């Protein structure tokens, strides 16, 4: 007996339906590539802010806190206009989780942005990408989830890549040595907070509409930065100096250009597109796409003149990318076997 005879009511997808599914998946994949591209752009724009903020009273830390607060609250203002439902749809639990994740993200974000005052966008992006490598370690420490051997190899490669990125050649005698400045150290610290956000989002965000976290997450990221910045400013001998500096910064069209790009292209649109298209792409493919972020960040940094293409950047960045890919392999295998 043929299959059709045993189940005469069974129908099969038409070629047009299959073609439509493939087209939708292709579009979603392309949009996630665009999202990753825009996230990569943000590193050079944040570096531009630091270059213009050299005279900030309170130094790079206050400059970073100011930029984080401005970026987050400008994004919230835009969302209030274009997606007002995000302010009323979340439940109290969803807002609480989103705010907690945002507060943890705020610590990492301030470390990362402050570090950009002393390091380049490409190095910052490659070191930041190590956050995904720490996730299995945190899962083991917090929830006793076993760590695969490939994951450990990936971690070693990632750390080796970071060490290569730290190689500096002395202009006096031409010798090379591994040196980490404040930029690399602060960025490295930030990766642990970003990894913690990923772990907690995985644990507490199950069964929750991800878009409902957006406003609370942005608020949780921006509000602590604003409060800490105001406290630091108030403790200084001349609190009004920050207001004068901020007014001077915001009087520049170039600053507004970069803030506008950071807010719209690197925050609002990527968050929205991520929430829309991420569920339509296999997690294994999405993880590969997100590995492109430091590559895109390096491209923009080279075009902007913040970085030069050296052997240490190529080798160190490649080691980190391969290490991150190996970290993801066990999870990909588990998903494909389901």
N, C-alpha and C positions, 0 to 999 in steps of 0.2 A: 504493500500500500504506500502510495506517495505521501509526502508531507502535506501537500495541498488537499488530498482526499481525507486525511486523518483530522485536519483542522481547517475546514473550508471557510471559516469566518475570519481567519487570521489575515491581516493585511500587512503589507510591507511598505516602507517609505519610498516615495517616488524619487526619481532622479532629481527633480526640481527641488524636493524637500531636502535631500542630501546636499545638493548644491547650495541651498540657502543656509543650511547649518554651517557648511564650510566657510561660506562668505562671512557669516556672523562671527565665527571664530577667528577668521583672518583679520577682520576689522578690530575685534577686541584685542588681539595680539598687537596689532599696529598701534592702537591707542595706548597700550601699556608701555610700548617703546617710547611713545611721545611723552608719557608721564615721566619715565626714567630720564629722558633727555632734559626735561624741564627741571627735574630735581638736580641734575648735574650742573645746569646753568646757575643754580643758586649759589654755588661755592664762589664763583668769580664775582658775582654781585655783592656777596657779603664781604669779600676781600676789598672791593671798591669802597665800601662803607668805611672799613678800617683805614684805608689809605687817606680818605678825606677827613677822618676823625682824629688825626694826629694830635690836635690841640685840645682834645676832650678833657675837661676837669675831672679827675678821678681815673684817667687812663683808659686802657683798652677794655677793662672789665665793665666800667660804666658805659662806654660806647657800645659794647656788646649787649648789655642789659637794655639799653635804650632801643637798639635796633630790633631786638626780639619782641619787646613790648609793642613797638610801633607796627611791626609786621603782623603780629597776631591780632591786634585790635582793629587794624585796617581790614584784615581778612574777615573778621567777625562783622564789621560794618557792611562789607560787600555782600556777605551771606544773608544779612538781615534784609537786604533789598531784593536779591535774586532768588533766595531760597528761604523765605520766612518760616515755612513749615518745620524746618530743622530746629526752630526755637521752641515749638510747642509739642512736637511729636514725641520726643524722648520721655521715658518714665523717670521717676526720681532715682531709681536704681541705675538706669543707663547714664543719667547725668553724673551720678556719683562716681561710677566706674570711669567714665570719660575724663572727669576732672582729676581723679587720682592718677590716671595714666598720663594726663597732661602735665601734672605737677612733677612727676618723675622725669618726663621728657624735658621739662623746663631746665632741670639741673644739667642734664646731658647737653642740651642745646646751648646753654650759656657757656659751658666748658668748651664746646666745639667752636662757637662763634668767637669767643675770646681767644682761643688758640690760633685762629686765622690771622690774628695781628702779628704772629711771629712765624707762621709757616705758609706754604703756598696752597692754593686751592686743590691742586692735583694730589699733593701729599695728604692733605686733610681728607680728601674723598677716599683715597685708598685705605688710610688708617680707619676712617669711619666705617668702611665696609666690613671691618673685622667684627662689628657688632653681631652679625649673623653667625659668626664662628663661635661666639661665647654662649649662644643660646643653649646648645646641648649641655655645656658645663653647668649653667644655671639650672637647667631642668634636672640634672643629676643632683645638684646640691639641695635644691628646694623640694623636689618631688621624687627623688630617687629613680629617675628614668635612666636606664642604662645607656652608656656611651659606646657607640660602635667603633671598631678599630680604625675604619676609614676616616671617621670623624676626628680621631686623635691625630692621624697623619695630616689631615687637612689643617688642624690647629697648628701643628709644628710648621707646616709650609707657610701659613699665614703669618706666624710670628717671625719666621725667617725673612719673609718679604718685608715686614715692617722694619726689621733690622737693616736690610739692604737700603730701604728708603732713607734710613738715618745716616748713611755713609756720607761723610763730608771730606773734601780734599783741601788740605791746607795750602793757601796761596804762597806761604813762605818756602816750604821745603817739598811740596808736592805729595806728601804722604796722605794716605786715606785712613780714616778711623770712623767708628760708629759713634755718633754724638746725637743725643736727643735734647732739643731745646724745649722751652716752655710751650711752644706751639704744638709739638708732637706729643708732649706729656699730657697736656690738657685734652687734646683730641683723643688720645688713648683712654683717658679716664671717662670721657663722654660715651665711649662705645659700650661700657658696662651698663650705663643707665639706659641707653637705647635697647640693649639686649634684654634688660629687665622689663621694659615696656612690651617687647615682643612676647616674652614668656607670659606675663600677666594678661595680656590681651588674648593669648591663646587659651588661658585657663578661665578667665572671667567673661570673655566676650562670646562664648559659644551660645548659639541660639538667639543672639541679639542682632538687630539690624545695625550694621557697621556705621551707616550714615548718621545714626542717632548719637554717636559719640563725638561727631565733628565739632559742634559748638562748644561742648564741655571740654573737649581735648584742647582746642585752641585757647579757651579761657584759662584752663589749668596751666597751659604753657606760658601765656602772656602775663597773667596776674602776679605770680611770684616774682617774675623778672621786674615788673613795674614796682612792686612793693620794696624789693631789695634795692633797686636803683634809687628810689625816693629816700630810703633810710640812709644809704651811703651819702647821698647828696646833702641831706639834712645835717649829717654829722660833720660835714666839711666846714671850714671857717667862712667860706662865702657860698652859701647855698644857691644864691641867684646866678652864680657863674654858669651852672648847668643850663639854666633857662636861656641865658644869652647864647651859649654855645649851640643849644638845640635850635633856637630861632635862626642862627646863622647857617646851620647845616640845612635846615628846611627852606631856606631862601634860595638854595641852588637848584636850578632845573635838572641838573644831572643827578642830584640826590633823589629828587622826586621820580625821575625816570627809573632809577634802580629800585626804589621802594615800590613803585608801581609794578615793575616786572616781578619783583620778589613776591608781592602780595597776590597779583592776579595770575601770572604764569607759573610761579613756583609754589603757590600755596592753595588758592581757591580752586583753580581748574584741575590741578593734579589730584587734590583730595576728592573732588566730585567724580572725575573720570576713573580714579582708582576704585571708588565704591561701586560705580556702574559696571565697569568692564572686568575687574578682577574675578568676580564669580563666574564669568563666561570663559575663562582660560584655565587650563589644567595647572594645578599648583606647581608641578615640576617645570612646566614651560615658563610660568611667571617668575619662578626663582631664578632661572637662567637669564631672563630679561633684566631683572633687577641687578644682576652682576655687572650690567653695562653702565651703571651710574658713575663709578669712578672713571671709566673710559670716557664717557661724555664730559665729565667734569674736567678731565685732563685736556680734552680737545678745546673746550671753551677757554681754559686757563692759558693754553699755548697761544690761541688766537688773540687773547687780551694782553698777552705779554707778561703774565704773572709767573709763568714757568718756562723753563727751557727743556727740550727733549734730551735727556741724558741717559746713559746706560743704566744708572741706578734706578731711575724712574721706570724704565722698561722692564728690567729684571725684577725689581721689588714689586711693582704693580702686577706683573704676571704671576709671581709666586702667590700673592694674596688672592688673585682671582681663581687660580687653580685650587688653592687651599679651601676657599669658600665653596667651590664646586664640589670638592670631595666631602665637605661637611654635609652637603645636601644629599649626596648619593643614597645613604641608607633610607632617608625619608622618601626619596623618589621610588626606590625599589618597593618599599612597603605600600605606597599608593598604587603602583602598577600591579601589584599582586592581589589587591582587594577585588 
